[in-house]
Amino acid sequence: MELLREIDGYCERMGPGYWAEPVNAVTNLAFVIAAVWMSRRSAGVPIARALSVVLGVIGLGSYLFHTHAQVWSAIADVAPIAAFILLYVFAINRDVWGMRAVWALGATALFFPYAALTVPLFQGLPVLGVSAGYVPVPVLILIYAGLLWRRAPALARGFVIGAVILFVSLTARSADEMLCAHVSLGTHFLWHILNGIMLGWMIEVYRRYVSDT
């Protein structure tokens, strides 16, 4: 079955075994730790709490992918990330831009054509091209930061910090195979650690805005 097809996409993986990527697997704790921390800080902010739950699921999905490394676990890895992005964009559209829920949902749906148009453009980038599917996200964060700079300067500054961390994280993800001959462990584990920090930070930035308004 296609869902059971093995995937060997990372430098650390040297075989089909469950613990073939021990560092890549264990560093998913970064997502779980960030999720627990932010869940405790998000009392009274329902979407921040929901984002924290999704963040924990991201860690679980990524763990499954780096232990099983099959098509089904790749889906379990990517789906929660997509859910986090869409829920976060909806939250900003509704709670920062002040859109009614139905309009916020419609604006959130625009992420799909945005990604479809930009991913092919980013595929030609040096280094980051191999992570072109993710590059639209920090770019969108910077777009939102620019648009919100006057309306919500603290939030916008937080977005810039998040985008910078994500660009560094994407560089680590993209360089994994490139540096494999020189760094046997690879660099993908840094993607997990930095992403756990970045996603937790993005929840905190949103939580602070909602709590202060």
PyMOL commands that set and color helices and strands:
alter all, ss='L'
color gray80, all
select helices_A, chain A and resi 2-4+22-26+29-41+46-68+71-95+101-109+111-122+128-131+136-148+153-175+188-212
alter helices_A, ss='H'
color red, helices_A
deselect
rebuild
show_as cartoon
